[in-house]
């Protein structure tokens, strides 16, 4: 199965593109579109997507990104549960702003994860982009945590990560994935607008 996923499906920009990358492209787009709409099915589809991308990243030597997908599976299972039962009295979660304490915690966690991964990748692996790989990994983890808690500002963190991911994947020759992240960037902007609108609607209901 792994051999088939790594086998060429199409040629994009003169570079053979594997079935794993093609399927990751398709499932990734649908996954983020469902997330923008706050649809619960974004979680199971997202788990499938990250398993496919794990194959892509490992083959490209992006070891931190490959390992990150395992964490994504765990976060995906947690997010699936939290969206259904993580609200008050085990109800569905609703969109909310990130608190100051949460921002402080996220910033500290981001610095620690980035620094630790950078040292690990630089000294113990053959990664050619240790800092970029570490930084995008940290940002993605922070954004995914925000996503599991329905924090509106998770979209800003995803936007920052995507702006680094796009040139990184192009540099690695993963052109289809780079294009996918351009689409992700667009969907993140739409997601930010949609979740802000949902938050305004919730506040209007409370004050009505």
N, C-alpha and C positions, 0 to 999 in steps of 0.2 A: 504493500500500500504506500509506504514512504517513498519507494523508488518511483512509483507512478506519479505521486504528488510532485516529486522533484524533476520529473521528465518535462521536456518542452511542450507547451500547448500552442503558443503563438510566438512570433517574433515582433517585439515592440522596440522601435527606434534602433533596429539593428541588433538587439540583444535578445537571446532566447528567454522567454517568460514561462515559468513553470505553471503546472496546473494548480499548485498550492497558492501561487500569487494571484492567478486569475480568479479562483474561487474565493480567496480572501478579499479581493477587490469587490466582488459581487455581494458577499455577505456583509462586508464592512459598510457599504453604502446603505443597504437596507437597515442594518442595525442602528446606525446613527439617525436615519430618518425616523425610525420607531422611537428612538430616544427623544428626539425633538418633540414628538407628539405625546411623550410620557406614556407610551404603550408598554405594558409589562413584558411583551414578547421580545423586547430588545435584549433581555437578559439571556434567555436560552440561545438566541441567535448569536449574541455576542460571544458566548462561550465557544460555539462552533468556530466563529471567526478567529478568535485568538489561538485556537489549536492549529488552524491552518497557517496563521502568521508565524507561529512558533517554528514550523518547518521552514518557512521562507527565511526568517532571520538567522536561524542556525546555519543554514546553507550559505548565507552571505557573510558569516563571521561576525554578526551583530549579537554577541553572546548575552549582553545584558538585556537587550530587547527580547531575545529568545527566552531567557529565564523569567523575564517580566510576565510573559504570557501565562506561566503557571500561577503566579500571584493573581493575574486577571481572572483565572478560572475560579479561584477561591473568592475573590471580590464579587465576581458575577453571581455565584451562589448566594453570597450574603446579600447583595443588592436585590436579588430576586425576592428573598425572604423579607428584607427590610421594606421594600415598596409595598408589599402586601400587608405586613403586620408590624412595621416599625413605628407607626404613629401612636398618638395618644390612645390608651386602652386597646392596644394591639390592632389599631385600624390602619388604613392605607396612609402612607406618608403624603404630605403636601409640600409644595415648593416653599422655600424660605431663604432669607439672606444668611450669609455666613457671619457669625458673631466675631467680635474682636478676639476673644479667647481662641476661637477656632483658627483664625488667621495666624495668630502667634504660633500655635501648635503646628500648623501646616508649614509655616516658614522655617521653623526649627527642624522639622522632620525633613524638609526638602534639602536644607544645607547638609544635614548629617548623611542622608542617603546619597546625595550627589558626591560628597567628598569620599565616602567609603567606597562607592562603586568606581570612582575615578582611580583611586589607588589600586583597587583590585584589578581592574581591567588593564591599567598601565603596566603593572608589575607582574601579573600572573597569567595574562592571556596574550594572544597575538592580535588583539584588536588594534586597528589602525586609526580609530576615532574614539579613544577612551573618554575624553571629556564630553563630547557631544552625545555619545551613547549613554553616559551616566546621567547627564542633565535631562535628556528627554525621558529616560526611565523614571527619574524622580518626579518630574512634572506630570507624567502620565499616571503615576501612582496617586499623587495628590488629587488630580482631576477625577480619577475613578472613585476615590473615597468621597469626594464632593458629590459625585453622581449618585452613589449609593444612598446618600442622605438628602438628595434633592436640593442641594445648595445651588442657588442661581449662579454664583460666581465660579462654579466648576467650569463653565464655558469659557471664561477668561483664561483659565489655566490651560485648557485644551487649545485655545487659540495660540497661546505662547508656545506650547509644545509643537503644534503643527507648523509654525513658522520656522522651527529648527528641523523638524522631520523632513520637510519637502526637499531642501537642498542636500540633506544627509543621504536620503534614499537615492536621489539623482546621482550623487557622487559615487554611491555603491553600485550604480547600474540598475537599480530596481525602479525602472521608469514607470511601470504600471502602478506600483505602490506609491511613487511620488505623485502621480496624477490623482490617485485615490485620496491622498492627503490634501491636495488642493480642493477636492470635492468636500472632504471633511471640514476644511477651513470655512468653506461657504456654509455648510450645514451648521457649524458651530455658531456662526453669526446669526443664522435663523433660529437656532436653539436658544441663544441668549435673548433674542427678542420675544420668542414665544413664552419662555419661562418668566420673563419680566412681566409680560401681559397677564399670565396666570396669577402671579403674585399680586398684581394690582387688582385683579378681579376678586381674589380672596380677601384682600383688605377692604374692598368696597362692600362685600357681603357682611363683614364684621361690623362695619360702621353704619350699615343701612338700618 
